[in-house]
Amino acid sequence: MDGIMNLLHYILSNKKTLIYTTFIQEEYYKLASKLSADGVKYRVATVSNTPSVGSPAHRYDYSVEFKFYVRKIDRHRAEEAIHS
């Protein structure tokens, strides 16, 4: 279901330029904060990669992929915000 919703949002959104992908939730919050602080509008597509069988505990939960998209004209500003 995530894939269908992500495709629909992609088609209807003007934010189609992929600028960052992470599996780490702390990075997600850090990046979202930086983009918001610099006034860059973005959207996030999440892809669940949850295994059907339980997996051993890890420091990070890599079961969700976060993909950040911005408008093409905002790409440079977004990249500056990410690396500041």
PDB file of N, CA, C and O in Angstrom:
ATOM      1  N   MET A   1       0.816  -1.200   0.000  1.00  0.00           N
ATOM      2  CA  MET A   1       0.000   0.000   0.000  1.00  0.00           C
ATOM      3  C   MET A   1       0.858   1.261   0.000  1.00  0.00           C
ATOM      4  O   MET A   1       0.490   2.257  -0.622  1.00  0.00           O
ATOM      5  N   ASP A   2       2.011   1.229   0.699  1.00  0.00           N
ATOM      6  CA  ASP A   2       2.900   2.392   0.711  1.00  0.00           C
ATOM      7  C   ASP A   2       3.307   2.786  -0.699  1.00  0.00           C
ATOM      8  O   ASP A   2       3.339   3.971  -1.032  1.00  0.00           O
ATOM      9  N   GLY A   3       3.614   1.802  -1.521  1.00  0.00           N
ATOM     10  CA  GLY A   3       4.061   2.065  -2.885  1.00  0.00           C
ATOM     11  C   GLY A   3       3.016   2.786  -3.713  1.00  0.00           C
ATOM     12  O   GLY A   3       3.345   3.699  -4.470  1.00  0.00           O
ATOM     13  N   ILE A   4       1.766   2.389  -3.580  1.00  0.00           N
ATOM     14  CA  ILE A   4       0.683   3.022  -4.330  1.00  0.00           C
ATOM     15  C   ILE A   4       0.496   4.464  -3.877  1.00  0.00           C
ATOM     16  O   ILE A   4       0.350   5.363  -4.706  1.00  0.00           O
ATOM     17  N   MET A   5       0.498   4.687  -2.572  1.00  0.00           N
ATOM     18  CA  MET A   5       0.333   6.048  -2.046  1.00  0.00           C
ATOM     19  C   MET A   5       1.512   6.931  -2.443  1.00  0.00           C
ATOM     20  O   MET A   5       1.319   8.090  -2.807  1.00  0.00           O
ATOM     21  N   ASN A   6       2.732   6.394  -2.377  1.00  0.00           N
ATOM     22  CA  ASN A   6       3.907   7.169  -2.776  1.00  0.00           C
ATOM     23  C   ASN A   6       3.833   7.552  -4.251  1.00  0.00           C
ATOM     24  O   ASN A   6       4.177   8.675  -4.619  1.00  0.00           O
ATOM     25  N   LEU A   7       3.392   6.633  -5.088  1.00  0.00           N
ATOM     26  CA  LEU A   7       3.250   6.916  -6.516  1.00  0.00           C
ATOM     27  C   LEU A   7       2.207   8.003  -6.747  1.00  0.00           C
ATOM     28  O   LEU A   7       2.428   8.917  -7.542  1.00  0.00           O
ATOM     29  N   LEU A   8       1.090   7.912  -6.068  1.00  0.00           N
ATOM     30  CA  LEU A   8       0.035   8.913  -6.203  1.00  0.00           C
ATOM     31  C   LEU A   8       0.527  10.286  -5.751  1.00  0.00           C
ATOM     32  O   LEU A   8       0.296  11.282  -6.437  1.00  0.00           O
ATOM     33  N   HIS A   9       1.201  10.345  -4.606  1.00  0.00           N
ATOM     34  CA  HIS A   9       1.749  11.621  -4.132  1.00  0.00           C
ATOM     35  C   HIS A   9       2.784  12.168  -5.101  1.00  0.00           C
ATOM     36  O   HIS A   9       2.844  13.376  -5.329  1.00  0.00           O
ATOM     37  N   TYR A  10       3.594  11.296  -5.669  1.00  0.00           N
ATOM     38  CA  TYR A  10       4.610  11.722  -6.631  1.00  0.00           C
ATOM     39  C   TYR A  10       3.961  12.356  -7.859  1.00  0.00           C
ATOM     40  O   TYR A  10       4.395  13.408  -8.328  1.00  0.00           O
ATOM     41  N   ILE A  11       2.930  11.713  -8.366  1.00  0.00           N
ATOM     42  CA  ILE A  11       2.256  12.216  -9.568  1.00  0.00           C
ATOM     43  C   ILE A  11       1.600  13.566  -9.308  1.00  0.00           C
ATOM     44  O   ILE A  11       1.662  14.458 -10.154  1.00  0.00           O
ATOM     45  N   LEU A  12       0.977  13.723  -8.154  1.00  0.00           N
ATOM     46  CA  LEU A  12       0.230  14.943  -7.849  1.00  0.00           C
ATOM     47  C   LEU A  12       1.084  16.058  -7.256  1.00  0.00           C
ATOM     48  O   LEU A  12       0.636  17.203  -7.202  1.00  0.00           O
ATOM     49  N   SER A  13       2.286  15.760  -6.816  1.00  0.00           N
ATOM     50  CA  SER A  13       3.127  16.743  -6.138  1.00  0.00           C
ATOM     51  C   SER A  13       4.044  17.466  -7.115  1.00  0.00           C
ATOM     52  O   SER A  13       4.407  16.933  -8.163  1.00  0.00           O
ATOM     53  N   ASN A  14       4.413  18.704  -6.743  1.00  0.00           N
ATOM     54  CA  ASN A  14       5.420  19.421  -7.519  1.00  0.00           C
ATOM     55  C   ASN A  14       6.815  19.198  -6.932  1.00  0.00           C
ATOM     56  O   ASN A  14       7.798  19.725  -7.453  1.00  0.00           O
ATOM     57  N   LYS A  15       6.902  18.432  -5.867  1.00  0.00           N
ATOM     58  CA  LYS A  15       8.185  18.131  -5.221  1.00  0.00           C
ATOM     59  C   LYS A  15       8.627  16.743  -5.677  1.00  0.00           C
ATOM     60  O   LYS A  15       8.265  15.735  -5.069  1.00  0.00           O
ATOM     61  N   LYS A  16       9.416  16.702  -6.758  1.00  0.00           N
ATOM     62  CA  LYS A  16       9.779  15.429  -7.378  1.00  0.00           C
ATOM     63  C   LYS A  16      11.280  15.178  -7.427  1.00  0.00           C
ATOM     64  O   LYS A  16      11.706  14.130  -7.911  1.00  0.00           O
ATOM     65  N   THR A  17      12.084  16.103  -6.942  1.00  0.00           N
ATOM     66  CA  THR A  17      13.531  15.939  -7.000  1.00  0.00           C
ATOM     67  C   THR A  17      14.018  15.291  -5.711  1.00  0.00           C
ATOM     68  O   THR A  17      13.923  15.885  -4.637  1.00  0.00           O
ATOM     69  N   LEU A  18      14.535  14.084  -5.819  1.00  0.00           N
ATOM     70  CA  LEU A  18      15.044  13.355  -4.655  1.00  0.00           C
ATOM     71  C   LEU A  18      16.351  13.988  -4.207  1.00  0.00           C
ATOM     72  O   LEU A  18      17.287  14.120  -4.996  1.00  0.00           O
ATOM     73  N   ILE A  19      16.417  14.385  -2.922  1.00  0.00           N
ATOM     74  CA  ILE A  19      17.644  15.008  -2.423  1.00  0.00           C
ATOM     75  C   ILE A  19      18.334  14.194  -1.341  1.00  0.00           C
ATOM     76  O   ILE A  19      19.524  14.388  -1.093  1.00  0.00           O
ATOM     77  N   TYR A  20      17.611  13.283  -0.692  1.00  0.00           N
ATOM     78  CA  TYR A  20      18.235  12.553   0.413  1.00  0.00           C
ATOM     79  C   TYR A  20      17.418  11.311   0.736  1.00  0.00           C
ATOM     80  O   TYR A  20      16.188  11.328   0.676  1.00  0.00           O
ATOM     81  N   THR A  21      18.108  10.250   1.074  1.00  0.00           N
ATOM     82  CA  THR A  21      17.473   9.004   1.499  1.00  0.00           C
ATOM     83  C   THR A  21      18.173   8.500   2.744  1.00  0.00           C
ATOM     84  O   THR A  21      19.402   8.497   2.811  1.00  0.00           O
ATOM     85  N   THR A  22      17.395   8.071   3.736  1.00  0.00           N
ATOM     86  CA  THR A  22      17.976   7.523   4.957  1.00  0.00           C
ATOM     87  C   THR A  22      17.076   6.436   5.524  1.00  0.00           C
ATOM     88  O   THR A  22      15.874   6.394   5.260  1.00  0.00           O
ATOM     89  N   PHE A  23      17.685   5.564   6.307  1.00  0.00           N
ATOM     90  CA  PHE A  23      16.946   4.539   7.043  1.00  0.00           C
ATOM     91  C   PHE A  23      16.947   4.844   8.538  1.00  0.00           C
ATOM     92  O   PHE A  23      16.315   4.130   9.317  1.00  0.00           O
ATOM     93  N   ILE A  24      17.643   5.887   8.937  1.00  0.00           N
ATOM     94  CA  ILE A  24      17.839   6.197  10.355  1.00  0.00           C
ATOM     95  C   ILE A  24      16.896   7.333  10.761  1.00  0.00           C
ATOM     96  O   ILE A  24      16.943   8.427  10.198  1.00  0.00           O
ATOM     97  N   GLN A  25      16.047   7.056  11.740  1.00  0.00           N
ATOM     98  CA  GLN A  25      15.033   8.026  12.136  1.00  0.00           C
ATOM     99  C   GLN A  25      15.639   9.322  12.675  1.00  0.00           C
ATOM    100  O   GLN A  25      15.086  10.397  12.443  1.00  0.00           O
ATOM    101  N   GLU A  26      16.757   9.241  13.383  1.00  0.00           N
ATOM    102  CA  GLU A  26      17.408  10.451  13.891  1.00  0.00           C
ATOM    103  C   GLU A  26      17.843  11.361  12.744  1.00  0.00           C
ATOM    104  O   GLU A  26      17.733  12.583  12.843  1.00  0.00           O
ATOM    105  N   GLU A  27      18.340  10.765  11.651  1.00  0.00           N
ATOM    106  CA  GLU A  27      18.720  11.555  10.472  1.00  0.00           C
ATOM    107  C   GLU A  27      17.488  12.187   9.840  1.00  0.00           C
ATOM    108  O   GLU A  27      17.538  13.321   9.364  1.00  0.00           O
ATOM    109  N   TYR A  28      16.395  11.457   9.837  1.00  0.00           N
ATOM    110  CA  TYR A  28      15.139  11.990   9.307  1.00  0.00           C
ATOM    111  C   TYR A  28      14.759  13.277  10.039  1.00  0.00           C
ATOM    112  O   TYR A  28      14.476  14.296   9.408  1.00  0.00           O
ATOM    113  N   TYR A  29      14.754  13.225  11.378  1.00  0.00           N
ATOM    114  CA  TYR A  29      14.385  14.404  12.166  1.00  0.00           C
ATOM    115  C   TYR A  29      15.380  15.541  11.977  1.00  0.00           C
ATOM    116  O   TYR A  29      14.985  16.704  11.887  1.00  0.00           O
ATOM    117  N   LYS A  30      16.650  15.219  11.917  1.00  0.00           N
ATOM    118  CA  LYS A  30      17.689  16.237  11.738  1.00  0.00           C
ATOM    119  C   LYS A  30      17.518  16.947  10.390  1.00  0.00           C
ATOM    120  O   LYS A  30      17.570  18.175  10.320  1.00  0.00           O
ATOM    121  N   LEU A  31      17.317  16.182   9.338  1.00  0.00           N
ATOM    122  CA  LEU A  31      17.165  16.756   8.008  1.00  0.00           C
ATOM    123  C   LEU A  31      15.876  17.564   7.892  1.00  0.00           C
ATOM    124  O   LEU A  31      15.878  18.659   7.330  1.00  0.00           O
ATOM    125  N   ALA A  32      14.785  17.032   8.418  1.00  0.00           N
ATOM    126  CA  ALA A  32      13.514  17.756   8.379  1.00  0.00           C
ATOM    127  C   ALA A  32      13.635  19.089   9.103  1.00  0.00           C
ATOM    128  O   ALA A  32      13.092  20.097   8.650  1.00  0.00           O
ATOM    129  N   SER A  33      14.340  19.096  10.220  1.00  0.00           N
ATOM    130  CA  SER A  33      14.545  20.322  10.982  1.00  0.00           C
ATOM    131  C   SER A  33      15.364  21.339  10.191  1.00  0.00           C
ATOM    132  O   SER A  33      15.029  22.524  10.168  1.00  0.00           O
ATOM    133  N   LYS A  34      16.431  20.881   9.545  1.00  0.00           N
ATOM    134  CA  LYS A  34      17.278  21.784   8.755  1.00  0.00           C
ATOM    135  C   LYS A  34      16.511  22.387   7.580  1.00  0.00           C
ATOM    136  O   LYS A  34      16.605  23.588   7.325  1.00  0.00           O
ATOM    137  N   LEU A  35      15.763  21.565   6.875  1.00  0.00           N
ATOM    138  CA  LEU A  35      15.005  22.070   5.732  1.00  0.00           C
ATOM    139  C   LEU A  35      13.940  23.069   6.178  1.00  0.00           C
ATOM    140  O   LEU A  35      13.763  24.113   5.550  1.00  0.00           O
ATOM    141  N   SER A  36      13.241  22.753   7.249  1.00  0.00           N
ATOM    142  CA  SER A  36      12.211  23.658   7.765  1.00  0.00           C
ATOM    143  C   SER A  36      12.809  24.974   8.231  1.00  0.00           C
ATOM    144  O   SER A  36      12.251  26.040   7.972  1.00  0.00           O
ATOM    145  N   ALA A  37      13.944  24.903   8.917  1.00  0.00           N
ATOM    146  CA  ALA A  37      14.598  26.113   9.423  1.00  0.00           C
ATOM    147  C   ALA A  37      15.011  27.040   8.286  1.00  0.00           C
ATOM    148  O   ALA A  37      15.001  28.260   8.449  1.00  0.00           O
ATOM    149  N   ASP A  38      15.374  26.477   7.138  1.00  0.00           N
ATOM    150  CA  ASP A  38      15.775  27.287   5.984  1.00  0.00           C
ATOM    151  C   ASP A  38      14.606  27.614   5.060  1.00  0.00           C
ATOM    152  O   ASP A  38      14.800  28.218   4.005  1.00  0.00           O
ATOM    153  N   GLY A  39      13.404  27.224   5.446  1.00  0.00           N
ATOM    154  CA  GLY A  39      12.216  27.551   4.669  1.00  0.00           C
ATOM    155  C   GLY A  39      12.063  26.756   3.384  1.00  0.00           C
ATOM    156  O   GLY A  39      11.378  27.196   2.461  1.00  0.00           O
ATOM    157  N   VAL A  40      12.693  25.589   3.313  1.00  0.00           N
ATOM    158  CA  VAL A  40      12.589  24.738   2.124  1.00  0.00           C
ATOM    159  C   VAL A  40      11.413  23.785   2.307  1.00  0.00           C
ATOM    160  O   VAL A  40      11.382  22.993   3.249  1.00  0.00           O
ATOM    161  N   LYS A  41      10.456  23.871   1.406  1.00  0.00           N
ATOM    162  CA  LYS A  41       9.309  22.962   1.466  1.00  0.00           C
ATOM    163  C   LYS A  41       9.723  21.624   0.873  1.00  0.00           C
ATOM    164  O   LYS A  41      10.429  21.566  -0.134  1.00  0.00           O
ATOM    165  N   TYR A  42       9.276  20.560   1.507  1.00  0.00           N
ATOM    166  CA  TYR A  42       9.678  19.218   1.098  1.00  0.00           C
ATOM    167  C   TYR A  42       8.537  18.248   1.350  1.00  0.00           C
ATOM    168  O   TYR A  42       7.557  18.573   2.021  1.00  0.00           O
ATOM    169  N   ARG A  43       8.683  17.065   0.807  1.00  0.00           N
ATOM    170  CA  ARG A  43       7.775  15.968   1.137  1.00  0.00           C
ATOM    171  C   ARG A  43       8.641  14.744   1.381  1.00  0.00           C
ATOM    172  O   ARG A  43       9.755  14.643   0.868  1.00  0.00           O
ATOM    173  N   VAL A  44       8.120  13.828   2.159  1.00  0.00           N
ATOM    174  CA  VAL A  44       8.848  12.609   2.500  1.00  0.00           C
ATOM    175  C   VAL A  44       8.006  11.409   2.085  1.00  0.00           C
ATOM    176  O   VAL A  44       6.832  11.302   2.440  1.00  0.00           O
ATOM    177  N   ALA A  45       8.619  10.521   1.337  1.00  0.00           N
ATOM    178  CA  ALA A  45       7.993   9.240   1.009  1.00  0.00           C
ATOM    179  C   ALA A  45       8.618   8.197   1.919  1.00  0.00           C
ATOM    180  O   ALA A  45       9.840   8.128   2.051  1.00  0.00           O
ATOM    181  N   THR A  46       7.785   7.393   2.540  1.00  0.00           N
ATOM    182  CA  THR A  46       8.300   6.328   3.402  1.00  0.00           C
ATOM    183  C   THR A  46       8.002   4.985   2.762  1.00  0.00           C
ATOM    184  O   THR A  46       6.917   4.749   2.230  1.00  0.00           O
ATOM    185  N   VAL A  47       8.985   4.121   2.830  1.00  0.00           N
ATOM    186  CA  VAL A  47       8.846   2.775   2.292  1.00  0.00           C
ATOM    187  C   VAL A  47       9.138   1.809   3.420  1.00  0.00           C
ATOM    188  O   VAL A  47      10.227   1.827   3.993  1.00  0.00           O
ATOM    189  N   SER A  48       8.175   0.968   3.741  1.00  0.00           N
ATOM    190  CA  SER A  48       8.351  -0.004   4.809  1.00  0.00           C
ATOM    191  C   SER A  48       9.011  -1.255   4.253  1.00  0.00           C
ATOM    192  O   SER A  48       8.537  -1.843   3.282  1.00  0.00           O
ATOM    193  N   ASN A  49      10.112  -1.653   4.882  1.00  0.00           N
ATOM    194  CA  ASN A  49      10.840  -2.853   4.483  1.00  0.00           C
ATOM    195  C   ASN A  49      10.816  -3.876   5.611  1.00  0.00           C
ATOM    196  O   ASN A  49      11.800  -4.580   5.838  1.00  0.00           O
ATOM    197  N   THR A  50       9.700  -3.957   6.312  1.00  0.00           N
ATOM    198  CA  THR A  50       9.581  -4.836   7.464  1.00  0.00           C
ATOM    199  C   THR A  50       9.628  -6.295   7.020  1.00  0.00           C
ATOM    200  O   THR A  50       8.850  -6.710   6.161  1.00  0.00           O
ATOM    201  N   PRO A  51      10.538  -7.074   7.603  1.00  0.00           N
ATOM    202  CA  PRO A  51      10.599  -8.492   7.250  1.00  0.00           C
ATOM    203  C   PRO A  51       9.394  -9.236   7.822  1.00  0.00           C
ATOM    204  O   PRO A  51       8.812  -8.821   8.824  1.00  0.00           O
ATOM    205  N   SER A  52       9.035 -10.326   7.181  1.00  0.00           N
ATOM    206  CA  SER A  52       7.887 -11.101   7.655  1.00  0.00           C
ATOM    207  C   SER A  52       8.235 -11.922   8.892  1.00  0.00           C
ATOM    208  O   SER A  52       7.346 -12.343   9.633  1.00  0.00           O
ATOM    209  N   VAL A  53       9.519 -12.148   9.113  1.00  0.00           N
ATOM    210  CA  VAL A  53       9.988 -12.902  10.272  1.00  0.00           C
ATOM    211  C   VAL A  53      10.763 -11.942  11.161  1.00  0.00           C
ATOM    212  O   VAL A  53      11.464 -11.064  10.656  1.00  0.00           O
ATOM    213  N   GLY A  54      10.650 -12.092  12.467  1.00  0.00           N
ATOM    214  CA  GLY A  54      11.359 -11.215  13.394  1.00  0.00           C
ATOM    215  C   GLY A  54      12.854 -11.196  13.129  1.00  0.00           C
ATOM    216  O   GLY A  54      13.432 -12.197  12.708  1.00  0.00           O
ATOM    217  N   SER A  55      13.478 -10.051  13.379  1.00  0.00           N
ATOM    218  CA  SER A  55      14.917  -9.922  13.175  1.00  0.00           C
ATOM    219  C   SER A  55      15.565  -9.556  14.500  1.00  0.00           C
ATOM    220  O   SER A  55      14.899  -9.015  15.383  1.00  0.00           O
ATOM    221  N   PRO A  56      16.850  -9.840  14.652  1.00  0.00           N
ATOM    222  CA  PRO A  56      17.523  -9.518  15.907  1.00  0.00           C
ATOM    223  C   PRO A  56      17.574  -8.011  16.145  1.00  0.00           C
ATOM    224  O   PRO A  56      17.524  -7.217  15.206  1.00  0.00           O
ATOM    225  N   ALA A  57      17.671  -7.642  17.396  1.00  0.00           N
ATOM    226  CA  ALA A  57      17.722  -6.224  17.760  1.00  0.00           C
ATOM    227  C   ALA A  57      19.020  -5.593  17.264  1.00  0.00           C
ATOM    228  O   ALA A  57      20.092  -6.189  17.359  1.00  0.00           O
ATOM    229  N   HIS A  58      18.903  -4.381  16.735  1.00  0.00           N
ATOM    230  CA  HIS A  58      20.048  -3.603  16.263  1.00  0.00           C
ATOM    231  C   HIS A  58      19.966  -2.222  16.882  1.00  0.00           C
ATOM    232  O   HIS A  58      18.938  -1.832  17.437  1.00  0.00           O
ATOM    233  N   ARG A  59      21.061  -1.488  16.778  1.00  0.00           N
ATOM    234  CA  ARG A  59      21.069  -0.115  17.289  1.00  0.00           C
ATOM    235  C   ARG A  59      20.040   0.735  16.538  1.00  0.00           C
ATOM    236  O   ARG A  59      19.345   1.551  17.142  1.00  0.00           O
ATOM    237  N   TYR A  60      19.947   0.542  15.238  1.00  0.00           N
ATOM    238  CA  TYR A  60      18.986   1.291  14.431  1.00  0.00           C
ATOM    239  C   TYR A  60      17.983   0.330  13.816  1.00  0.00           C
ATOM    240  O   TYR A  60      18.293  -0.829  13.541  1.00  0.00           O
ATOM    241  N   ASP A  61      16.786   0.833  13.608  1.00  0.00           N
ATOM    242  CA  ASP A  61      15.753   0.056  12.937  1.00  0.00           C
ATOM    243  C   ASP A  61      15.769   0.463  11.462  1.00  0.00           C
ATOM    244  O   ASP A  61      15.360   1.573  11.122  1.00  0.00           O
ATOM    245  N   TYR A  62      16.232  -0.413  10.601  1.00  0.00           N
ATOM    246  CA  TYR A  62      16.353  -0.116   9.179  1.00  0.00           C
ATOM    247  C   TYR A  62      15.136  -0.569   8.379  1.00  0.00           C
ATOM    248  O   TYR A  62      15.231  -0.756   7.166  1.00  0.00           O
ATOM    249  N   SER A  63      14.011  -0.746   9.031  1.00  0.00           N
ATOM    250  CA  SER A  63      12.844  -1.272   8.336  1.00  0.00           C
ATOM    251  C   SER A  63      12.054  -0.205   7.581  1.00  0.00           C
ATOM    252  O   SER A  63      11.176  -0.541   6.786  1.00  0.00           O
ATOM    253  N   VAL A  64      12.350   1.070   7.812  1.00  0.00           N
ATOM    254  CA  VAL A  64      11.641   2.138   7.115  1.00  0.00           C
ATOM    255  C   VAL A  64      12.652   3.013   6.387  1.00  0.00           C
ATOM    256  O   VAL A  64      13.641   3.460   6.967  1.00  0.00           O
ATOM    257  N   GLU A  65      12.384   3.248   5.109  1.00  0.00           N
ATOM    258  CA  GLU A  65      13.236   4.105   4.290  1.00  0.00           C
ATOM    259  C   GLU A  65      12.531   5.452   4.139  1.00  0.00           C
ATOM    260  O   GLU A  65      11.350   5.505   3.796  1.00  0.00           O
ATOM    261  N   PHE A  66      13.258   6.539   4.397  1.00  0.00           N
ATOM    262  CA  PHE A  66      12.721   7.893   4.269  1.00  0.00           C
ATOM    263  C   PHE A  66      13.370   8.553   3.056  1.00  0.00           C
ATOM    264  O   PHE A  66      14.595   8.646   2.979  1.00  0.00           O
ATOM    265  N   LYS A  67      12.551   9.013   2.109  1.00  0.00           N
ATOM    266  CA  LYS A  67      13.057   9.681   0.907  1.00  0.00           C
ATOM    267  C   LYS A  67      12.534  11.114   0.898  1.00  0.00           C
ATOM    268  O   LYS A  67      11.325  11.343   0.912  1.00  0.00           O
ATOM    269  N   PHE A  68      13.457  12.075   0.875  1.00  0.00           N
ATOM    270  CA  PHE A  68      13.105  13.491   0.878  1.00  0.00           C
ATOM    271  C   PHE A  68      13.089  14.026  -0.549  1.00  0.00           C
ATOM    272  O   PHE A  68      14.035  13.828  -1.311  1.00  0.00           O
ATOM    273  N   TYR A  69      11.998  14.707  -0.899  1.00  0.00           N
ATOM    274  CA  TYR A  69      11.846  15.308  -2.220  1.00  0.00           C
ATOM    275  C   TYR A  69      11.581  16.803  -2.074  1.00  0.00           C
ATOM    276  O   TYR A  69      10.923  17.236  -1.128  1.00  0.00           O
ATOM    277  N   VAL A  70      12.101  17.589  -3.021  1.00  0.00           N
ATOM    278  CA  VAL A  70      11.845  19.026  -3.079  1.00  0.00           C
ATOM    279  C   VAL A  70      11.515  19.394  -4.524  1.00  0.00           C
ATOM    280  O   VAL A  70      11.654  18.581  -5.437  1.00  0.00           O
ATOM    281  N   ARG A  71      11.072  20.644  -4.709  1.00  0.00           N
ATOM    282  CA  ARG A  71      10.869  21.131  -6.072  1.00  0.00           C
ATOM    283  C   ARG A  71      12.233  21.290  -6.736  1.00  0.00           C
ATOM    284  O   ARG A  71      13.232  21.544  -6.063  1.00  0.00           O
ATOM    285  N   LYS A  72      12.270  21.143  -8.023  1.00  0.00           N
ATOM    286  CA  LYS A  72      13.535  21.229  -8.759  1.00  0.00           C
ATOM    287  C   LYS A  72      14.223  22.574  -8.521  1.00  0.00           C
ATOM    288  O   LYS A  72      15.445  22.625  -8.384  1.00  0.00           O
ATOM    289  N   ILE A  73      13.460  23.652  -8.471  1.00  0.00           N
ATOM    290  CA  ILE A  73      14.074  24.972  -8.287  1.00  0.00           C
ATOM    291  C   ILE A  73      14.607  25.167  -6.863  1.00  0.00           C
ATOM    292  O   ILE A  73      15.398  26.080  -6.625  1.00  0.00           O
ATOM    293  N   ASP A  74      14.190  24.329  -5.921  1.00  0.00           N
ATOM    294  CA  ASP A  74      14.663  24.425  -4.534  1.00  0.00           C
ATOM    295  C   ASP A  74      15.826  23.481  -4.232  1.00  0.00           C
ATOM    296  O   ASP A  74      16.307  23.437  -3.100  1.00  0.00           O
ATOM    297  N   ARG A  75      16.272  22.738  -5.218  1.00  0.00           N
ATOM    298  CA  ARG A  75      17.307  21.725  -4.975  1.00  0.00           C
ATOM    299  C   ARG A  75      18.576  22.326  -4.370  1.00  0.00           C
ATOM    300  O   ARG A  75      19.100  21.798  -3.389  1.00  0.00           O
ATOM    301  N   HIS A  76      19.070  23.416  -4.940  1.00  0.00           N
ATOM    302  CA  HIS A  76      20.313  24.016  -4.446  1.00  0.00           C
ATOM    303  C   HIS A  76      20.161  24.489  -2.998  1.00  0.00           C
ATOM    304  O   HIS A  76      21.032  24.241  -2.164  1.00  0.00           O
ATOM    305  N   ARG A  77      19.055  25.168  -2.708  1.00  0.00           N
ATOM    306  CA  ARG A  77      18.800  25.621  -1.327  1.00  0.00           C
ATOM    307  C   ARG A  77      18.714  24.450  -0.368  1.00  0.00           C
ATOM    308  O   ARG A  77      19.228  24.519   0.748  1.00  0.00           O
ATOM    309  N   ALA A  78      18.070  23.378  -0.795  1.00  0.00           N
ATOM    310  CA  ALA A  78      17.928  22.190   0.053  1.00  0.00           C
ATOM    311  C   ALA A  78      19.286  21.557   0.330  1.00  0.00           C
ATOM    312  O   ALA A  78      19.573  21.171   1.463  1.00  0.00           O
ATOM    313  N   GLU A  79      20.117  21.450  -0.692  1.00  0.00           N
ATOM    314  CA  GLU A  79      21.445  20.863  -0.504  1.00  0.00           C
ATOM    315  C   GLU A  79      22.303  21.720   0.423  1.00  0.00           C
ATOM    316  O   GLU A  79      23.061  21.189   1.235  1.00  0.00           O
ATOM    317  N   GLU A  80      22.186  23.041   0.308  1.00  0.00           N
ATOM    318  CA  GLU A  80      22.911  23.932   1.224  1.00  0.00           C
ATOM    319  C   GLU A  80      22.424  23.742   2.656  1.00  0.00           C
ATOM    320  O   GLU A  80      23.228  23.717   3.587  1.00  0.00           O
ATOM    321  N   ALA A  81      21.125  23.610   2.835  1.00  0.00           N
ATOM    322  CA  ALA A  81      20.565  23.413   4.177  1.00  0.00           C
ATOM    323  C   ALA A  81      21.034  22.097   4.776  1.00  0.00           C
ATOM    324  O   ALA A  81      21.352  22.032   5.963  1.00  0.00           O
ATOM    325  N   ILE A  82      21.079  21.057   3.971  1.00  0.00           N
ATOM    326  CA  ILE A  82      21.495  19.741   4.452  1.00  0.00           C
ATOM    327  C   ILE A  82      22.935  19.766   4.933  1.00  0.00           C
ATOM    328  O   ILE A  82      23.260  19.180   5.965  1.00  0.00           O
ATOM    329  N   HIS A  83      23.792  20.439   4.190  1.00  0.00           N
ATOM    330  CA  HIS A  83      25.226  20.405   4.481  1.00  0.00           C
ATOM    331  C   HIS A  83      25.704  21.566   5.344  1.00  0.00           C
ATOM    332  O   HIS A  83      26.908  21.773   5.493  1.00  0.00           O
ATOM    333  N   SER A  84      24.773  22.319   5.911  1.00  0.00           N
ATOM    334  CA  SER A  84      25.181  23.439   6.786  1.00  0.00           C
ATOM    335  C   SER A  84      25.369  22.981   8.218  1.00  0.00           C
ATOM    336  O   SER A  84      25.710  23.786   9.084  1.00  0.00           O
TER     337      SER A  84
END
